[in-house]
Amino acid sequence: MLPLEGIRVLDVSRLLPGPYGTMLLADMGAEVIKISQPGYRSTIMTQRPAVDRNKKSISLNLKTKEAQQIFYELVERSDVVVEGFRPGVAHRLGIDYLKVKEINPRIIYCSITGYGQDGPYRDLPGHDPNYISISGILGITGTPDGRHVIPGIPISDLAGGMQVAFSILCALWAREKTKTGQYIDVSITDVMISWLGVTRGDNFLRTGQVFRRGERPSHVYKTKDGKYICIAPIEFHFWERLCRLLKIDQYISDHNEILIFQPPNPQKREEIINRLTEIFLTKTRQEWMELFHKEDIPATPVYEIEEVFNDPHFQSRKMIEEITSSEGEKLRQVGIAVKF
């Protein structure tokens, strides 16, 4: 039995954050009913097989009275509603929290938007690059003198979806004690700022300073075969092992140079980076990985996506699954991260 069996979720969200959050709930056994608008198309449709797994679906034009009545009937027998419209849209459609609460006082209603239900930015449009930009995440990503680098996955969309799932679980537990539902306002930019606060934001509030990570000896290096490795000898004992392995014992005492964002001796840092760059070009990626594993040094290959899915470790962890679609088609999908 999965943890969320018996919980019914109505998902009227679109794009990625809301559907990703309800996918997490569906993976854990919740009955998720995706409510889509007839004829709606978006670039996110290419990702639908992933975020719509384990879900049921129904197509409703919620601008019509007939569709609204069907939605209300579903609400009577549901536990959760998730929507991702801009503020005010759900009210105009007649499916906002106040209306839904009249039908089912035990309902948990989660709204996910870019900027939240109130504040000066509440009505602004946006997508993942906008959210990581205005939250400060992009501002600290990249080299100090280079361009900002947008990550390869939509971090804020996925983070927002995770917060949707987490907050709904908290509300479900609270309902066990209060016997009533509640409204949840998830702002993606709030989520990203909260992530910032765990590491860099807290430092800024205490010291007034923050720097881009930039180039550090704990970084990515090219190998002899044109591939890349990433080393992260953060703790001193790992740095010492790396230096001894590479026969650069003279740098063991310079451990702080790999940790501090603004080192006291930038020339020394550049010297270490240049030396490591030269050394790592002398062996292939696989040769280096064998040495790192033998010496217990935290280092990994920089994989391309196809390498991830072919890695025996992730296959053994069932992070690549084969499923059968409703049309009988065999599909490969990324597996569930949490194991019970």
Secondary structure, DSSP 4 states (H G I P E B T S, - for coil): --TTTT-EEEE---TTHHHHHHHHHHHTT-EEEEEE-TT---GGGGGHHHHTTTEEEEE--TTSHHHHHHHHHHHHT-SEEEE-PPTTHHHHHT-SHHHHHHH-TT-EEEEEESS-SSSTTTT----HHHHHHHTTTGGGSS-TTS-----SS-HHHHHHHHHHHHHHHHHHHHHHHHS--EEEEEEHHHHHHHHHIIIIIHHHHHHS------S-SSSEEE-TTS-EEEE---SHHHHHHHHHHTT-GGGGGGGGGGT-SS-S-HHHHHHHHHHHHHHHTTS-HHHHHHHHHHHT--EEE---HHHHHH-HHHHHTT-EEEEE-TTS-EEEEE--S---
